């Protein structure tokens, strides 16, 4: 594509030839090939321009930078914000694929993955071809095609959306992280429905405080980013967002009982094993919903999905049918029966997440609740003792273990969690995660529950820059296999 076409409608200054042909876009100078366009992004510790000459040497025919680079042998495009330019240029390069699809973006600390798969089931039931983008990967018409970030980087995201369009996808259900919003990854994508689930403590290593974290989420709910909003009114930040939202919005609640305050309400919630039933009241009518996913937090997720479905013009009965078809989401409240012990695997890795999953387990357990969890390294360390305190308050026994220590000492992370354990709570530290799960199950009796939290469907353990194969689900399946011998 001609450079002149790629930079169309983007404020920039070009030093050199605009009439050159660009074959590919790059943000890594080492990967650049002939006739490539390279984005020299400034980081917190590096100047993006330092890589411009390497990119030119490797074949870049043009470089985008925040200021003019003297002595560069190729065309230099100067933009005030290279990240924004990368998103917009990528959108132009792939002929703006999102405009040909209905896009639902789900943002919030917890619930994003489950909500996107609820939406997928709803839209598929409505006869649509659907793609899902998020933590569990990228799926096109039910087939996994890759992905390892909650929200992909702009170049890859536009490329994969172009493939979705070519494959006939009509609806994209996408997780949208606060980091992606802050780093402008979604610029150029007009989201049809922006859905907010909740805001609780996480990522403070990056955002420093909850105000900054919330401000990043709020960027999504503007006319530049989305057409309509769906907001959880049960969340404190959600209520603030609903009051300041600059686009038309639907609100939902499973706590409020008076119609008129919010648009969509759940009433009469009942739980039987992992099935939940409740009545919903919506502007399009009322009916009874049967949800085959445990945990009261999934009622909230369902209300968000219902709201987005209504905004997409789907009949309420079809929405309900779509929800009833979803029986599980990989790594989210997955249950196993191990000799009468209910073992629950969940991605919960935040204070609110572990509170929700343990509360749900406690509610449905006749016996004791045993919790296995750890905290990730080189991430928000302030949440570690908080999660220890929550786990020890709700659980009868806690096993502190490893969870992606990255470049921190696992022992140090465990001690920080231990600092929050309530006095009198029985607990142990077993850093080998597979052994920790086996220990917890060995301590449990029939009627007890073991909650294995933090990794969900993640297929690796991230330690010292190496992602080694590891799966909580596989560990439990191995235990089940051993019991059958």
C-alpha positions, 0 to 999 in steps of 0.5 A: 500500500502507498504510504500516502494512503496509510497516513491518510487523515492522520496528523503528521509531517513527512520528510521524504517520499510519500509515494513509496510502497509499504509491504508490512508494518513493524514495531520491532526493529529486528523483525523489519524486512524490505519495504517495511514501515517501522514505528520507533516507540519511546519507552520509559527507559529507551528512546524509540529513535535508537532503533530507527537506524537498525530498522533502516539497515534491515530494510525499512523504507520509512520510520515513524518517530516523535521527532525528526531523526537526522541522518536517516536514510529513509523516509521519516514520518513525524507524529506527536504520539507514535502509539496513536499513529501506529494504531491509526496507520495499522487501521488504514493499512488493513482497510479498517476491518472493524467497520464491517463487523459489530464489535463488543468490547468488554472492560473491567478488572474481572469477568471479561473472559466469561462475558465475551464467551457468553456473548459468543454463545448469544450471537451464535444462537442468533445465527451470526459468525463470531470471533472472540479475542481475549485472555484465553486466545483468539477464536474465529468461528470457534477455532483458536488461531492464536493470541497471548495478550488480553488485547493484542497490539495494534498491528496484529489486532488489525491484521487478525481483524482483517482475517476475521472479515475475510472469514465472514465474521459478523461479530467480534467479542473482545476483551479490552484491558486498561493497559490497551486503552492507556496505550491507545491500542484501540484507536481507529476501532469504533466499538459498537458496544463498550461494556463495563464489568467492575473496577477493583484493585489490580495493576497498581504497579503500572497505574500507581493508584485506583484513580489512574486505573479507573481513568484508563477504563473511562477512556473507552466510554467516549464518542471517539471510542464507542457508540453505546455503553453497558455499565454495571451499576452495582460497582462503585466506579460503575455508578460514577461512570454511568453519571459521566458517560458521554455516550448512550448507556444501559445499566444493569444490577443484581442488587437493586430491586426498584425498577427505574433506577437501572435498565436491566435487573435480576430478581429472585436469584436461586442457586442449585449446584452450579445452576442459577435461575433468576428473573430479569426485567428489561426494557424489552420485557421480562423472563426467567433465565437459567444459567449453567455457570456457578458463582453469583458474579456470573449473574452480573456477567450474564446481565452485561451480556444480556444488555449488549445483546439487546443493544445489538437488536437480538430478541430477548428469547434468543439471548436467553437461549444463547446463555442457557447453551453455555455450560463452561468457560475454560479456566473459569469456575471449572469443577472436578469431582475428585472422590467426592471433593469438589475441586474448582479451577479459576483464573481469580488473581485479584482481591475481588476475584478471590473473594468472589470465587471463595464466597461462591465455593463457601455458599455451595459447600457443606464441608470445608473450603481449602484454597490454593493460590499464589501471586504473580511476580513483578506485578502489583505487590500491594494486593498480596497480603490483601489476598492472603487476608481474604483467603484466610478469612473465608477458607478453612485452610490455605496453601500458598504456592507459586503463580508466575513469579517471573523475575522475583523470588517465589519465597519472597512473594509467598512471605508477602501473602503470608503477612496477610493471613489471619491469626488462627488460620491453618495454612502452609507454603508449598511452592511446587504448584502441582504438589500444592494442589495434591496437598490440598486435595489430600487434606480434603474429605467428601463434601469439601471444596478445593479452590485452585485460583490464579491461573485458570486455563494458562498453559505455562509457569512464567519464571526467570523469562522462561514460560515452562509448560504447566496446567492446573487442569492437567494436574487435576486430570492426572490425579483423576487418572491415578485414582482410576488405576 
